[in-house]
Amino acid sequence: MPLSPRMKWKLRQYQNSFEEFKDRFRTIFKGVLQKQKVCPACRALVSGEENTCPFCGESLSIMHRVGVRRVTTSLLPDINYTMLLLALNFLMFALSLIASSKLGQGWVGLLQGFPARVLVDLGANYGPLILYGEYFRLITGAFLHANLVHLLFNMMVLFDVGPAVEEMYGQHRFLCLYLFTSITGSLASFLWGRGMNLMVGASGALFGLIGVMIAYGYQHRTALAEQIKSMYLRWAIYGLIFGLMMPGVDNAAHVGGLLGGMIFGFVVSDMPVLTRGAILWWRTLNYMAWLAVAACLLMVAARYGRFL
């Protein structure tokens, strides 16, 4: 019995799909055989036999091989600084939910917004206490969120933009950028509110990631850089317009983070300088950034313990 034209078309489609699958599998298999490694810190391409990067001393494993990275990034989420920041934001949100539940407002706070008392005690960017000397709030406020929608919206942007910026600038500079723009966003909010504001959210740092990509587009005169600049300029404009339309949005933090990211992008090159002094400088700043975050969270933990 002859096949109908529709069945023949379907068979050709299945055959073409199978051939594409075979070609993709061959490409992945060939990629796995590449033994060269990419340093996650300075992005240098080194021999597959190296266990530490000869340029910056970063530990390397088989997971840093070029081929293995291609397979894992296509199948699994990469465990990088972006994922650590995502986890930290979700952890602080869980603590906010627990504290709100102690006041009998757990589910209400989850959807409508946590009580101001909870956010302040967990380290919100609260002007009067910053004036009192609690400067750690300029950092910890960027890891708190008012409700579930606020958290999910910001984390979606971080999950989308963060890996691109981290891949372009390397882990060390990415963390310094994130922390720097968190502070510039918090400072802008604090100054605009004349020391009387209450602000939470990662949006200042997220606008900082957008700002650094805009700066990248201005600095590089290529077609790809022009596309990156245009795309992230639209992101910034849409984000600022959305902030103006929505009540309760801290646009000062958005502008402060955006300007901080652009300043960082114009001052710090996306191309790593592989001199011993430059490598040591960024590694030291990376450690100091993690220590600063840890110290601020420890201060919050002390307050949180008293709150309970």
SULFEN-V721330 format. One record per pair of residues at least 12 apart in sequence whose C-alpha atoms are under 7 Angstrom apart, sorted by sequence separation. I is the first residue (numbers start at 1). J is the second residue. If there is no record, write none. Layout:
I | J
I | J
//
This chain:
36 | 48
125 | 137
217 | 229
35 | 48
97 | 110
124 | 137
125 | 138
39 | 53
42 | 56
100 | 114
123 | 137
100 | 115
213 | 228
214 | 229
124 | 140
125 | 141
213 | 229
41 | 58
48 | 65
123 | 140
124 | 141
100 | 118
123 | 141
214 | 232
99 | 118
185 | 204
213 | 232
214 | 233
124 | 144
185 | 205
39 | 60
96 | 118
182 | 204
210 | 232
181 | 204
182 | 205
181 | 205
39 | 64
38 | 64
210 | 236
37 | 64
38 | 65
178 | 205
181 | 208
37 | 65
38 | 66
36 | 65
37 | 66
35 | 65
36 | 66
35 | 66
34 | 66
114 | 146
34 | 67
113 | 146
114 | 147
33 | 67
113 | 147
32 | 67
112 | 147
31 | 67
32 | 68
111 | 147
110 | 147
111 | 148
109 | 147
110 | 148
142 | 182
28 | 71
139 | 182
139 | 183
165 | 209
138 | 183
207 | 254
211 | 258
215 | 262
138 | 186
154 | 202
158 | 206
210 | 258
211 | 259
214 | 262
138 | 187
154 | 203
204 | 253
208 | 257
212 | 261
216 | 265
204 | 254
207 | 257
208 | 258
211 | 261
212 | 262
215 | 265
92 | 143
93 | 144
203 | 254
207 | 258
211 | 262
215 | 266
92 | 144
93 | 145
204 | 256
205 | 257
208 | 260
209 | 261
212 | 264
204 | 257
208 | 261
212 | 265
89 | 143
146 | 200
89 | 144
145 | 200
144 | 200
145 | 201
144 | 201
141 | 199
142 | 200
143 | 201
141 | 200
142 | 201
143 | 202
141 | 201
142 | 202
192 | 252
125 | 186
189 | 250
127 | 190
189 | 252
131 | 195
188 | 252
189 | 253
188 | 253
128 | 195
186 | 253
127 | 195
128 | 196
185 | 253
188 | 256
86 | 155
127 | 196
185 | 254
127 | 197
126 | 197
127 | 198
185 | 256
126 | 198
184 | 256
185 | 257
125 | 198
126 | 199
184 | 257
124 | 198
125 | 199
124 | 199
125 | 200
182 | 257
124 | 200
181 | 257
184 | 260
181 | 260
82 | 162
181 | 261
82 | 163
177 | 264
81 | 171
169 | 270
168 | 270
173 | 282
176 | 285
172 | 282
176 | 286
172 | 283
175 | 286
176 | 289
172 | 286
43 | 170
42 | 170
41 | 170
40 | 170
41 | 171
40 | 171
41 | 172
140 | 296
140 | 297
136 | 296
123 | 300
122 | 300
122 | 303
121 | 303
122 | 304
121 | 304
121 | 307
55 | 274
56 | 279
42 | 272
//
